[in-house]
């Protein structure tokens, strides 16, 4: 299964409350922090909502270790 790496690039201060909660659910609380997720519809939907705050990188199988 493909994986994606999500990195928080901009501060959520003064942003929409729903978007702040989405970032918290993704586990992205500080600028520069990153998380690896499976590439599925639910995660992509959350990322699309906060796409102006994050950077997404697609990973190969061997990069997730």
HELIX and SHEET records of a PDB file:
HELIX    1   1 UNK A   17  UNK A   26  1                                  10    
HELIX    2   2 UNK A   41  UNK A   49  1                                   9    
HELIX    3   3 UNK A   61  UNK A   64  5                                   4    
SHEET    1   A 3 UNK A  34  UNK A  38  0                                        
SHEET    2   A 3 UNK A   3  UNK A   8 -1                                        
SHEET    3   A 3 UNK A  54  UNK A  59 -1                                        
END                                                                             
